[in-house]
């Protein structure tokens, strides 16, 4: 008999952190009350998962821990799933950066591969660590239903990889706070076939 199985991964972005919308990157701001409410509303009473994998940053890990404790699920935190490092831009809004140095920000938006944020992380390095974390989670939890809690950049990078999109196009994907995307990977003799089932939808 041919062996066939599939792994389902629900990707959820963290809710709104304290301080609102800004280039946060590796800053470890916790969720605001609104952010907690967004996450709890998004998940509600759903718990089809067998395990939880999360970015190690507080705005993801605190909620992941709450769900894990509530439903007695194993939780692993992975530093590789942290947001893109924005260097000197961390903690600043796009409006502030447009006032300070509009050219650098416009260059990043136009060609993010060749114009990383000052002292920030390159997209190539970001891709490497995110996809390593993603692939390790699939190998470790093969055939299971995984909840993966992370960031807009992380989710963009994973969906871009699943769809085979050019790296420079990843920012065309919008990922709202507490938005959920589902990827199913079919494992069969010819290899793994990943499919995007829905993006930024609801359970």
C-alpha positions, 0 to 999 in steps of 0.5 A: 500500500502506498504511504500517504499522509499530510501535515496541516499548519495554521499560521497566526500572526500576533495581535496588536502590541503595546505601542501600536503599528511600527517597525518592531523587528526584534523589540520584545514588546508585549501584546496590548489589551486589544492584541490579546482580544484579537488573538482570543477572538481569532482562536475562540474555542477551536483547538484542532491542533496537536502541537504549537510552535511559536516565535520566541518573542513575547508578543507571540510566545505569551499567547502560544503559552496560554493556548498550550496550557488551556488545551494541554498541548506541547509548545516549542519556542523557536528563535529562528521564527522571529520577525525580520531584524529592522536594525536602526528602524526598530521602534519607529513608525513609517511616518517617522522614517519618511521624515528622517530619511525617505530615500532609504525607506523608499529604496527598501520598499522598491527593492528590499533584497538590495536595500535592507534597513540600516544595520538590519537583516538581509532578506536572504538571511531572514529567508534562510532562518525562517525556512529552516525553522519551518522545515524543521517543524514539518519534519518534527511534527509530520502528519500532525496539525500544527498551530504556528504563532509568529509575525507578518514577515515570518508568515509572508516568507513561508507563504512566498516559499509555498507558492514559489513567489520571487523573494522581492514580492513577499511584501505584496502579501498583507498579513493582518493582526491575528490573521490566520493562514492554513498550509497543508503539505501532502507527503507522498512517494514523489515528495512533499506538495505544499498548498495554501488553503486560505490566507488571512481568513478565519477558522 
